[in-house]
Amino acid sequence: MRAALAAWLVLSLLEGTGAEDTCGDPPAAPSHSVPAPQLSPEERLSPHMPESLRCDACHAIAFQIEEQLRKAEGKVGKKALKESDYIEVLERSCSQDWESYGVLELDGEKRLSGPGLLRQQPLSVLVSGGPWPGRLSKLCHGYVGEQGEALIYGAHRRGPAALRQLLCHGDKGPCAGRKERPDPRKALQNEL
């Protein structure tokens, strides 16, 4: 009798019937489906940052430059860096791997996301890697070459807003004509 009861129990569990039929299945958790952003051929294949993402990319670059220069100054007691030191820091900032950045879609609009950029939405699919790190590095080197290390470092010494203004919001900057975004650190603090 025990063998028959054990066999019945095993078979009922294997067939998906038995105990859950008598006890009822637990309620299903609500499911959310978030599709990955659909990238155009330009967004997937071009070696250049798409125009629609250049403002976000500039803010990411300004954030990384600011962070690297701030860390380097922290090592020398917040004093101004020597020219050779800030040139080295800027080169390192632009040559980093940039792997933590990618593209997501928010309300039908593609946005760059990563450190230093405002958090876009709690549930989204981020497409990172691929062409994005190389594009960010190339843009960063372009900004440093165009503006010059001394001008960038001087803007950094005046504060993060001055650096973003120089790189992103000037007359020819990728965010020209757009309202400047709030400081990401303040925005993140407000989220808490």
GIZIZI-V596118 format. One record per run of one state. SS is the DSSP state (~ for helix, > for strand, _ for the rest). FROM is the first residue (numbers start at 1). LEN is the number of residues. Records with the same first field share a line. If there is no record, write none. Layout:
BEGIN
SS->FROM-LEN, FROM-LEN
END
This chain:
BEGIN
_->1-1, 16-3, 24-17, 46-5, 76-7, 96-6, 107-2, 114-13, 129-3, 148-1, 159-1, 170-14, 192-1
~->2-14, 19-5, 41-5, 51-25, 83-13, 132-16, 149-10, 160-10, 184-8
>->102-5, 109-5, 127-2
END
